[in-house]
């Protein structure tokens, strides 16, 4: 393998370089983060990186690496001092695959390489299989997104196993909070994928979802309130829902609204309203969700699709970009359509479910 070592202490850097070369690996060595990023264009298969370095620290290196398409999936392991617990937790949250505490042994290094490369390989192979079955091109960005929450969970659990007896209660709470956040994020990604492929299957097979009838206000309320509770912004949610029914399983409509409202909260500022309305007109039921966020340009609206995200780096997006695709597929299943429009106020985005009334 071609392995990039980023370490500002010459003795540690040289030791690690010799160790890896003796085990048959090609080594690229950098003495700080800036030099390490310059060497990352040579497409290493694995990266070991120190946390505390001049010019650009390990966090900065990791964030920059994850924005490089060719390097986004490369296993990334932090080298940390024993006392740098906060660094370890932060690294796992940002998407580091593992950490090794200094001083390390040859076995520590080789085990880390074996464990991380095996897990990345098996996940990539499975993603390729799913992509081939569903006729979607594998994109390294969303493949990495599936790994990142799990990295945080596994890394923090390993930290607990190794150093549990020396944790303070406050440190323990912080680690558990990181584990919980990673698990909840992984749970959401899993449910998104399940619902997305379920909708794809129903589209191909003509399933029974459109033969059911649900109360539109009830389903919309359930989905919107769930999203507001998760975002801790229940006070920002505004309702105006007329009675009406649509031909769709209630859970399908509820989940589609949840995904759209969840996006609305994510891309708008706390304290600004997210308005949800439902209007029955001319044998149709129109659901509109309006936020005060940055909105989408006409070009971006035309490109909406599964596993597509916009302004990822600037908006600090996480996820698979499936929310609007799920909403659109749900509207189509009911015989309706999903439209992305300018907000009536001119600021933000208006997402409209235009559905036949039952």
BELHU-V774943 format. One record per helix or strand. SS is the DSSP state (alpha for helix, beta for strand). FROM is the first residue (numbers start at 1). TO is the last residue. Records with the same first field share a line. If there is no record, write none. Layout:
# BELHU-V774943
SS: FROM-TO + FROM-TO
This chain:
# BELHU-V774943
beta: 2-6 + 26-30 + 46-50 + 75-80 + 98-101 + 214-215 + 237-241 + 245-246 + 274-281 + 284-290 + 337-342 + 349-357
alpha: 10-22 + 33-40 + 58-65 + 85-94 + 106-134 + 140-166 + 169-205 + 209-211 + 216-231 + 234-236 + 250-266 + 298-302 + 312-315 + 323-333
